[in-house]
Amino acid sequence: MSSDPRFFAFLKERIGLDVASVGEAIIERAVRQRCQAIQAGTTNDYWHHLQRSHDEQQALIEAVIVPETWFFRYPESFATLARLAKARLLEINQMRALRILSLPCSTGEEPYSIAMALLDAGLAPHQFKVQGIDVSPLSVERARRGVYGKNSFRGGDIAFRDRHFVEYGDGFHIAERVREQVRLQVGNLLDPALLANEASYDFVFCRNLLIYFDQPTQKHVFDVLKGLTHVDGVLFIGPAEGSLLGRHGMRSIGVPQSFAFSRHAEPVKPEPVFMPMPIPQRSAAPIPVKPRPFSTVSAQVVPIKAPASDASALLSRIATLANEGKSVDARAACEQYLNNHPPAAQVFYWLGLLSDVAGSALEAQGYYRKALYLEPQHSQALMHLAALLESQGDSAGARRLQARAARSERADSEQKP
Ligand SMILES: C[S@@+](CC[C@H](N)C(=O)[O-])C[C@H]1O[C@@H](n2cnc3c(N)ncnc32)[C@H](O)[C@@H]1O
């Protein structure tokens, strides 16, 4: 199927999705699936059906959204929330319940983690309420059901599961006392009427959504989020989204790995750009041997002395450690990889992200460039380097890299059947 820009424009307008962030192939696949599901003869027929049917619009949205989430994602942010919540209760003389928003909440892991963290920190149920909102009715329905499988419990410490869940078939059911703290609703962050009559929130979580928006949409959404956050409140965002906020009058509160911003905090080291993500498919395959172009990263590269399966296991481990915020261990695993396997773009990419997290923009740039030397179309390295250049004022350089990333996505999609 050739790219049909009408679908890209539709999704951008409805949910803010920027085709460049997920790649054309994802959207084309979703359109193909929906064409088949309703037995549309051509994409043009499907387009006309889409215009007429609200249900079909929702179905297409469901087919493209990325509901990836899990409990206590970025654990440090929940520890920070618990500390800040106790302080905030004192500030407001315990006169009212704290108001906390999780938008997007996806299938509920984030708002329930907020509730568990606060209950575990000793807050009484009447001291806080959490509101979870997501554009996907299916995800909100799953959140309401509150039954979760293994994928929702990642990372080393899942002791909270024993405290707050009961086994239910193959999965785990969230305890009623946690569920009662969370109100769930369907809603679109781009809808001007959403929460228009609500008081502001003491804490707002908006994580891993802005990365799917283009810059004008991000700017608009930051203004919305700023409006939703109480003037003395705190906004938690995703690791990849930090560098954008500084330009919108909010400052990091300076707690590493929490990605928390307020209007008042003194300008401290900017929150790093760090986008946890699953290892792309290509990494699971044996890593191709390429000439090692750099000599400074680790002392010695010993050519293929470990089997490729070890290489992909180690790559998965690096991803897990980085996603859990264990930067030192993740970096050590990268070094271990480079010492035992041929250089891989993916490892330099992770080192770039870890350097971003540590606030070393120059070092990060170096690693991203090494990733691109090995794999010129590594789209995540292209996107992150572009974001870095943009945050340093090099918009032209950033645009060139974004165009390269878009070309790479197009080439990928053309290769797919
Ligand atoms: C990757 S999940 C993030 C979930 C959670 N915040 C986290 O970080 O784990 C992204 C979610 O954004 C939702 N979403 C996409 N566009 C949205 C919009 N315009 N308004 C509200 N939710 C949206 C999707 O349905 C999806 O559930």
The ligand as a Tripos MOL2 file, in Angstrom:
@<TRIPOS>MOLECULE
LIG
   27    29     1     0     0
SMALL
NO_CHARGES

@<TRIPOS>ATOM
      1 C1          2.9740    4.4070   26.1020 C.3       1 LIG1
      2 S1          1.4070    4.6440   26.9060 S.3       1 LIG1
      3 C2          1.9350    5.5220   28.3390 C.3       1 LIG1
      4 C3          1.2800    5.0160   29.5870 C.3       1 LIG1
      5 C4          1.8850    5.5290   30.8920 C.3       1 LIG1
      6 N1          1.7530    6.9610   31.0220 N.3       1 LIG1
      7 C5          3.3380    5.1400   31.0130 C.2       1 LIG1
      8 O1          4.2310    5.9740   30.8550 O.co2     1 LIG1
      9 O2          3.6030    3.9630   31.2760 O.co2     1 LIG1
     10 C6          0.7130    5.8730   25.8210 C.3       1 LIG1
     11 C7         -0.7940    6.0390   25.9890 C.3       1 LIG1
     12 O3         -1.1760    7.2980   25.4280 O.3       1 LIG1
     13 C8         -2.5250    7.1820   25.0310 C.3       1 LIG1
     14 N2         -2.8210    8.3250   24.1480 N.ar      1 LIG1
     15 C9         -2.3870    8.5310   22.8780 C.ar      1 LIG1
     16 N3         -2.8500    9.7080   22.4270 N.ar      1 LIG1
     17 C10        -3.5800   10.2720   23.4290 C.ar      1 LIG1
     18 C11        -4.2970   11.4820   23.5620 C.ar      1 LIG1
     19 N4         -4.3360   12.3850   22.5650 N.pl3     1 LIG1
     20 N5         -4.9520   11.7220   24.7260 N.ar      1 LIG1
     21 C12        -4.9200   10.8290   25.7470 C.ar      1 LIG1
     22 N6         -4.2490    9.6530   25.6710 N.ar      1 LIG1
     23 C13        -3.5740    9.3850   24.5350 C.ar      1 LIG1
     24 C14        -2.5750    5.8310   24.3610 C.3       1 LIG1
     25 O4         -3.8840    5.3250   24.3050 O.3       1 LIG1
     26 C15        -1.6430    5.0090   25.2680 C.3       1 LIG1
     27 O5         -2.3940    4.3030   26.2140 O.3       1 LIG1
@<TRIPOS>BOND
     1     1     2 1
     2     2     3 1
     3     2    10 1
     4     3     4 1
     5     4     5 1
     6     5     6 1
     7     5     7 1
     8     7     8 2
     9     7     9 1
    10    10    11 1
    11    11    12 1
    12    11    26 1
    13    12    13 1
    14    13    14 1
    15    13    24 1
    16    14    15 ar
    17    14    23 ar
    18    15    16 ar
    19    16    17 ar
    20    17    18 ar
    21    17    23 ar
    22    18    19 1
    23    18    20 ar
    24    20    21 ar
    25    21    22 ar
    26    22    23 ar
    27    24    25 1
    28    24    26 1
    29    26    27 1
@<TRIPOS>SUBSTRUCTURE
     1 LIG1         1 GROUP 0 **** ****
